[in-house]
Amino acid sequence: MPRVLIAIAVAGSVVLIGLLTSLAVFVPPPPEKTVTLVWSYPEMSTNIVFNIYEATNLAVPMTRWRIVTNVRTLSCILPVGDGAHFFAVTASNIVTGLESDFARR
């Protein structure tokens, strides 16, 4: 088998890592799964952010769902793993600290 010299260049110098007797092939990870959430809100303001909550089990009370992000827009794209994922959105005023009830649709 041919030998392959593996080296890493660091700030202009070369550090020898070693000699391989076989060639390794890089396999990229599979593409990430995502979900796009879109909603409407009647009172847009620079003081409003939308909190996105997620759960993987509907038996968990919504008050115990974890917050995954907050955004200032009316949509977002989130990574998801395998299995079921459930999402809810609230509107929050960053000045007053008040947060709406969970959206139900």
GIFEN-V881767 format. One record per residue. RES is the residue in one letter. PHI is phi in whole degrees, 0 to 359 (NA if undefined). Layout:
((RES	PHI) (RES	PHI))
//
This chain:
((M	NA) (P	287) (R	266) (V	241) (L	274) (I	254) (A	220) (I	236) (A	270) (V	234) (A	48) (G	89) (S	253) (V	246) (V	251) (L	284) (I	265) (G	158) (L	251) (L	250) (T	263) (S	221) (L	262) (A	271) (V	249) (F	279) (V	247) (P	293) (P	293) (P	294) (P	298) (E	287) (K	279) (T	225) (V	230) (T	255) (L	253) (V	224) (W	213) (S	237) (Y	210) (P	284) (E	236) (M	294) (S	204) (T	291) (N	272) (I	261) (V	235) (F	250) (N	268) (I	254) (Y	250) (E	222) (A	215) (T	249) (N	219) (L	288) (A	286) (V	284) (P	301) (M	301) (T	292) (R	250) (W	292) (R	270) (I	279) (V	258) (T	189) (N	223) (V	221) (R	258) (T	256) (L	264) (S	198) (C	199) (I	244) (L	237) (P	285) (V	225) (G	268) (D	289) (G	92) (A	279) (H	226) (F	238) (F	232) (A	219) (V	236) (T	235) (A	257) (S	229) (N	269) (I	286) (V	273) (T	272) (G	81) (L	285) (E	232) (S	289) (D	291) (F	295) (A	295) (R	252) (R	242))
//
